[in-house]
Amino acid sequence: MADELSLTVGVVGAGAMGGAIARGLVESGTLGSERLLVADSDAARLASFAALGARTFADGAELLASDPDVVVLAVKPQVLGSVMEQLAPQVGGRLVISIAAGVSTSTIEAALPSARVVRVMPNLPVQVRSGATAVTAGARAGEQDVSVACEIFSALGAVAVMREDQLDVAGAVSGCAPAFFSLFVDALTRAGVMAGLPAACAREMVESTMRGCAEQLLTEGVHPREYMERVTSPGGTTAAALRELEGPLTEGTYAAIDAALARTRELAAG
């Protein structure tokens, strides 16, 4: 169990990511439920956090009136501007952690002139506390602020502190990766069906294989290339398959990350 934070943490936005952050903090033992504040316009979402023991609010302004030590802005980039406008009169010099993709620390600092801003990029597996989160500090954030952000998100998986330009790359890689993996599972399943396997059988075999591969890679710490070599016999079926797959998959992945970064820049430009 993680050491419990002695801070109060307010999470503004209880959707898929914000809800996962809030719930993970309590369920991991990192934050007592009485120290968790959650704001969202959806009453049903709030009810589940009230049942967990958190204090709930209809909007961020109400949450700030309860004076949290840390505010996590867990809203989409498209609505972040309006949310910050609502919070600006009350946020003061608090630590503000934003998860919004493509919205720079300087943009957030301009909207919240006294706040100490830390920007993070988590990914969907934080929902099962096995995510990856990149962390970068704004101009007014100190080492202690970064440390607090790392404590919060280390309860949900791996954390890495980096420069802001690197954070956008990490967001493209780890943020998109769950969709990439899901696409590959789906494509491999469909390939099995096309070759004659029943759909349910193909999916079960692919999913079980992917689960086992991930567990072995993680527990043994083996390099992915070495792991590939374990199942690739000279002149065998895997070697023939990899010859067809590796080039298109690698080039497609490079292109996909480039596209994600281009979209990040578009979001940053407004």
N, C-alpha and C positions, 0 to 999 in steps of 0.2 A: 504493500500500500504506500502511496506517495505521502510525503509530509504535507500536512494541511496548511493551506495559506491562511494568514490572519487578516487578510484583506476582504473587503466586500467587492464583488464583481457584478457589474450590470451588463447584461447582454441585450442589445437593441436589435431585434429581429430574431424570431424563433422558428425560421424555416428549416430546411434540411441541414444546412451547415451551422447556423446559429443554435438550433435546437440540439444538434450533436455536441457542440462545444459546451453548452450549458449542462446538458445531461451527463456528459463525460466527466466534467469537473466534479460533480457530486458523486457519481457512481465509482469513480476512481479513488475517492477519499481525499482528493486535493482541496476540495472546498466544502465546508459544511453547508447544508441546504439553506440554513438561515442566513448565510452570507451571499446567497445567490439572488440577484434581481433580474427579472426577465420582462421585456416590453415587446408587445406585438399587438397588431390590430385584430388578430384572429382569436376570439374567445375560447375556441376549442383547444387551440394550442396552449394557451395560457392555463387552462384547466389542468392539463397534464403536469405542468410544472408546479402549480399550486399543490397538487396531490403529492409531489415530490418533497414539498416543504419550502419551496422558494417563494419569494414575494413577487407578485406579478402586477403589471401596469399596462394600461391601454396604449401608451405611447412613451417615447423617450424622454419627453419633458417631465412627465410624472415620475419616471424612474429617477431622473437626476435630482428631483426634489428630495429623494431619500438619501442623497449624498454618498454614492458609491465611491470607492477609492479608484477603481478602474472601470472604464467603459469600453466594451467590445462592440464595435459597429459591424454587425453581421447582416448587412443589407446589400442588395445588388448595386453595381456601379450606377445604373440608370436612375436610382432613387436616392443615392447617397447625398447628392447635393441638397435636396429638399430636407432630408433628415438632419444634416449638419446645420442647415439654416434654422431649424426648429430648436436644436440643442445649443447653438452658439451662445445665447444669452446666459446660460447656466453652467456650461461645461468648465469654465475657468481654466485653472492650470492642471487639471487632472491628466492622468495617463489615459490616452485614447488609443485603442488598438483597432485597426481597420483590416478587414479581410477582402475589401473590394478590389477586384482585378483591374489593373490598368490605371488606377487613381493614385497618383504619386503622393509621397509624404508632403511635398511642398504645396500641393493643391489642398490637402487636408489642413495643413498648418495655416494656409491663407484663409480658409473658411472658419477655423477655430484658433484665433490668434494667440491664445495663451496656452493651449494644450500641449502636452508632451506626447508626440505622436510616434507610434511604432506601427509599422505595416507588416502584415503577415499574409502568406499564401498557403492555406491548408488544402488538403484534398479530401475526397469523399470517405475514404476509409477511416477518418477520424470518428465516424459513426460507430465503428467497432474497436476504437482505441488502437488502431494500427495504421494511422495516417502518416503523412509526411508534411511538415510545415516549415516554410522558409520565413526567416525573420530579418527585418532591416529597421534601423533606427532613423527617425527624422532628426532635423537639426537641433531641436530642443530636448530630445530624449537622452538620458544619461545611461550609464552602465546598469544602474539598478532597475531602470525601466525595462531595458532589454532582458535583464535577468527575470523580472516578473513575467514578461511575455513568454519567455522560455519555460518557466515553471508551469504556466497555464497550459501551454500546448504540448509540453512533454508528457502531460497526463493523457494525451490523445495519440501518442506515437512518437516518431522521430522528429527532431528539431535541428535546424541548421541556421546559424547567423551568417549573413552575407551582405554584400553591397546591393543597392537597389536595382542596378542594371542586371545583376545576377538573379535577383528575386523574380523578375519577369520571366527569365528563362526557366527557373525552377517551377514557376506557376504553369508554364506551358508544358513542361515535361511531366511533373508529378500530378499536376491538376488534370491534365488530359489523359494520363495513363490509365485510370480505371475504365474510361470509355474505349481506349485502344485495346486493353486486355479483353473487355467484353466483346468487342467486335471480332477479335481473333477467335474467341471461344465459339461465337455464333457462326463464323465462317467455317471453322473446322467441323462443327456439327453439321452444317449444311453440306459440306463436302462429303462427309460420311453418309448422309442420306442420299445424295446423288449417286454414290457408289454402291448403294444397296442396303444400308443399315436402317432399321426402324428409327424414327426421329427420337423417341424417348430413350432408346438404347444408346444412340450416338451421343446425345447430350449428357447422359449420365456418365459415360465412359470418358468424354472430354473433360467434364467438370472435375471428376475424381482424379484424373491425370494431372490437371492443372493444379489442383490442391496439393497433391503429392509432390509435384515438382517445386512448388513454392516452399513447401515445408523443408525439403531436402536442401534447396539452395540457401535457405535461411539458417537452418540448424548446422549444416556442415560448412558454411561459408565458402563454398566452392565458386570459382569464377564461372560465369555463364558459358563461356567458350569451352572450358574444360568439361562442364556438364554435358554440353552438346556432343563432345567427343566420346563420352561414355556410351552413347547410344548410336554412334555412327560407325558402322563397320566399313572397312575399305571395299568399295564396289557394291555396297549393300543398298537396300531400299531407302534408308534414311539419307544416305549420301546423294542418291538420285533426286530425292525430294528436296533436299536443301539446295541443290544446284538450281532448281527452278524457283525456290522461294526466297533465298537470301537476298538477291539483288533487288527485286521489286519491293520486298518488305523493308529493306534498309533505306532505299531511296524514297519510298513512300513515307517512312517515318521522318526522314529529314524534311521532306516537303510539308508534312503535317505540322511539325514544330515551327517551321517558318511561317505557315499560315496562322497558327495560334499566336505567334509573336506579332504578326502584322495586325491581327484583330486587337491584340492588347494595345498596340500603338493607336489604333483607331478609337478605342474606348478612352484612352488618355487624352486624345485630342478633343473629345466631346462630340 
